[in-house]
């Protein structure tokens, strides 16, 4: 009689271990899922903040219009306005290289004018483009040019 009770206790212990392991595994999976959602939400918030900053700037619309045409008036714009735009793009670059924003999202949403800016001699009239202070911007532009040169739209690349 004692053997069957022992087997029942062993089976009960094994079942409890299996159930406990399953519950632990499900809790871990749910935790990873929630963490992933929170990271995506943070990325989304930071992207929205950058987009808002880009759209609501008082300085950028005039600069962007001039960059679109590579207008000679760019050479006469105040240095501070140019530096504000360069600083914005360096902030985008920092987000990309920190893993906060994906490269393809930065390319698709922000790179167009960064590339126009880099190519405009008028824009750089009174700003030293070769200064070490613009190294991050220069690297960002090179990175964005590489994406532009091989661009193929794939929806999976555009998730926050």
Kinemage of the C-alpha trace (Angstrom):
@kinemage 1
@onewidth
@group {chain A} dominant
@subgroup {mainchain}
@vectorlist {calphas} color= white
{ca unk a 1} P 0.000 0.000 0.000
{ca unk a 2} L 2.819 2.446 0.654
{ca unk a 3} L 4.197 2.190 -2.897
{ca unk a 4} L 1.046 3.521 -4.562
{ca unk a 5} L 0.905 6.496 -2.151
{ca unk a 6} L 4.563 7.201 -2.852
{ca unk a 7} L 3.916 7.097 -6.604
{ca unk a 8} L 0.933 9.401 -6.237
{ca unk a 9} L 3.033 11.868 -4.217
{ca unk a 10} L 5.824 11.717 -6.820
{ca unk a 11} L 3.326 12.302 -9.622
{ca unk a 12} L 1.792 15.218 -7.703
{ca unk a 13} L 5.225 16.756 -7.106
{ca unk a 14} L 6.141 16.356 -10.798
{ca unk a 15} L 2.844 17.908 -11.885
{ca unk a 16} L 3.400 20.828 -9.486
{ca unk a 17} L 6.909 21.359 -10.888
{ca unk a 18} L 5.597 21.291 -14.465
{ca unk a 19} L 2.734 23.681 -13.670
{ca unk a 20} L 5.105 26.022 -11.802
{ca unk a 21} L 7.552 25.975 -14.709
{ca unk a 22} L 4.788 26.739 -17.210
{ca unk a 23} L 3.503 29.632 -15.073
{ca unk a 24} L 7.038 31.003 -14.702
{ca unk a 25} L 7.643 30.720 -18.451
{ca unk a 26} L 4.340 32.449 -19.273
{ca unk a 27} L 5.146 35.232 -16.794
{ca unk a 28} L 8.557 35.698 -18.398
{ca unk a 29} L 7.036 35.811 -21.901
{ca unk a 30} L 4.459 38.371 -20.768
{ca unk a 31} L 7.200 40.471 -19.133
{ca unk a 32} L 9.288 40.477 -22.320
{ca unk a 33} L 6.194 41.378 -24.354
{ca unk a 34} L 5.315 44.289 -22.039
{ca unk a 35} L 8.911 45.536 -22.035
{ca unk a 36} L 8.968 45.456 -25.855
{ca unk a 37} L 5.721 47.430 -25.978
{ca unk a 38} L 7.067 50.029 -23.533
{ca unk a 39} L 10.250 50.446 -25.601
{ca unk a 40} L 8.171 50.886 -28.768
{ca unk a 41} L 5.977 53.425 -26.986
{ca unk a 42} L 9.044 55.386 -25.823
{ca unk a 43} L 10.442 55.356 -29.359
{ca unk a 44} L 7.109 56.550 -30.662
{ca unk a 45} L 7.005 59.413 -28.157
{ca unk a 46} L 10.533 60.498 -28.966
{ca unk a 47} L 9.882 60.307 -32.700
{ca unk a 48} L 6.718 62.384 -32.263
{ca unk a 49} L 8.694 64.970 -30.300
{ca unk a 50} L 11.302 65.246 -33.078
{ca unk a 51} L 8.608 65.484 -35.735
{ca unk a 52} L 6.849 68.220 -33.733
{ca unk a 53} L 10.118 70.092 -33.289
{ca unk a 54} L 10.751 69.874 -37.052
{ca unk a 55} L 7.256 71.044 -37.995
{ca unk a 56} L 6.871 73.789 -35.396
{ca unk a 57} L 10.239 75.464 -35.772
{ca unk a 58} L 10.003 79.121 -36.752
{ca unk a 59} L 13.377 78.925 -38.503
{ca unk a 60} L 13.132 75.729 -40.518
{ca unk a 61} L 10.434 76.553 -43.110
{ca unk a 62} L 12.436 79.420 -44.606
{ca unk a 63} L 15.642 77.378 -44.580
{ca unk a 64} L 13.975 74.330 -46.117
{ca unk a 65} L 12.417 76.381 -48.913
{ca unk a 66} L 15.813 77.855 -49.740
{ca unk a 67} L 17.480 74.445 -49.558
{ca unk a 68} L 14.894 72.998 -51.919
{ca unk a 69} L 16.039 75.416 -54.621
{ca unk a 70} L 19.669 75.705 -53.409
{ca unk a 71} L 18.986 79.427 -53.364
{ca unk a 72} L 21.993 81.804 -53.111
{ca unk a 73} L 20.104 83.583 -50.274
{ca unk a 74} L 21.281 80.720 -48.051
{ca unk a 75} L 24.710 82.356 -47.935
{ca unk a 76} L 23.197 85.455 -46.312
{ca unk a 77} L 21.165 83.718 -43.630
{ca unk a 78} L 22.313 84.176 -40.028
{ca unk a 79} L 24.813 81.608 -38.818
{ca unk a 80} L 22.562 80.866 -35.822
{ca unk a 81} L 19.695 79.699 -38.054
{ca unk a 82} L 21.975 77.329 -39.930
{ca unk a 83} L 23.402 75.952 -36.702
{ca unk a 84} L 19.879 75.377 -35.369
{ca unk a 85} L 19.109 73.146 -38.354
{ca unk a 86} L 22.450 71.337 -38.092
{ca unk a 87} L 21.850 70.800 -34.376
{ca unk a 88} L 18.447 69.297 -35.102
{ca unk a 89} L 19.994 66.818 -37.501
{ca unk a 90} L 22.696 65.944 -35.008
{ca unk a 91} L 19.944 65.211 -32.472
{ca unk a 92} L 18.318 62.887 -35.025
{ca unk a 93} L 21.707 61.261 -35.611
{ca unk a 94} L 22.212 60.761 -31.869
{ca unk a 95} L 18.836 59.061 -31.670
{ca unk a 96} L 19.728 56.790 -34.583
{ca unk a 97} L 23.148 55.828 -33.288
{ca unk a 98} L 21.792 55.303 -29.771
{ca unk a 99} L 19.208 52.867 -31.093
{ca unk a 100} L 16.258 55.096 -30.203
{ca unk a 101} L 15.272 55.709 -33.823
{ca unk a 102} L 15.750 53.263 -36.655
{ca unk a 103} L 17.985 54.334 -39.557
{ca unk a 104} L 15.301 53.829 -42.182
{ca unk a 105} L 12.777 55.884 -40.222
{ca unk a 106} L 15.315 58.707 -39.878
{ca unk a 107} L 16.050 58.467 -43.593
{ca unk a 108} L 12.447 58.461 -44.712
{ca unk a 109} L 11.217 61.188 -42.381
{ca unk a 110} L 14.201 63.536 -41.966
{ca unk a 111} L 17.117 62.887 -44.331
{ca unk a 112} L 15.921 64.681 -47.453
{ca unk a 113} L 16.849 68.159 -46.229
{ca unk a 114} L 19.983 66.964 -44.458
{ca unk a 115} L 21.217 65.745 -47.842
{ca unk a 116} L 20.167 69.008 -49.548
{ca unk a 117} L 21.942 70.915 -46.814
{ca unk a 118} L 25.184 68.966 -47.229
{ca unk a 119} L 25.209 69.510 -50.988
{ca unk a 120} L 24.560 73.276 -50.811
{ca unk a 121} L 27.680 75.420 -51.052
{ca unk a 122} L 25.533 78.447 -50.232
{ca unk a 123} L 24.456 76.921 -46.929
{ca unk a 124} L 28.075 76.343 -45.870
{ca unk a 125} L 29.199 79.833 -46.901
{ca unk a 126} L 29.964 80.917 -43.322
{ca unk a 127} L 29.959 77.531 -41.586
{ca unk a 128} L 33.016 75.271 -41.744
{ca unk a 129} L 31.609 71.940 -42.922
{ca unk a 130} L 34.971 70.236 -42.249
{ca unk a 131} L 35.043 71.273 -38.605
{ca unk a 132} L 35.276 68.414 -36.146
{ca unk a 133} L 32.151 69.868 -34.529
{ca unk a 134} L 30.094 68.699 -37.501
{ca unk a 135} L 31.544 65.164 -37.573
{ca unk a 136} L 28.304 63.594 -36.369
{ca unk a 137} L 26.295 65.480 -38.987
{ca unk a 138} L 28.805 64.463 -41.678
{ca unk a 139} L 28.594 60.812 -40.615
{ca unk a 140} L 24.789 60.988 -40.560
{ca unk a 141} L 24.707 62.422 -44.095
{ca unk a 142} L 27.068 59.711 -45.361
{ca unk a 143} L 24.851 57.079 -43.759
{ca unk a 144} L 21.699 58.592 -45.244
{ca unk a 145} L 23.325 58.853 -48.707
{ca unk a 146} L 24.134 55.150 -48.540
{ca unk a 147} L 20.485 54.382 -47.799
{ca unk a 148} L 19.339 56.719 -50.571
{ca unk a 149} L 21.681 55.086 -53.092
{ca unk a 150} L 20.272 51.637 -52.417
{ca unk a 151} L 16.742 52.608 -51.414
{ca unk a 152} L 14.044 49.999 -51.741
{ca unk a 153} L 10.870 50.585 -49.758
{ca unk a 154} L 10.164 47.703 -47.387
{ca unk a 155} L 7.372 48.322 -44.914
{ca unk a 156} L 9.098 46.210 -42.234
{ca unk a 157} L 11.859 48.859 -42.034
{ca unk a 158} L 9.408 51.480 -40.832
{ca unk a 159} L 8.450 50.553 -37.312
{ca unk a 160} L 9.105 52.702 -34.316
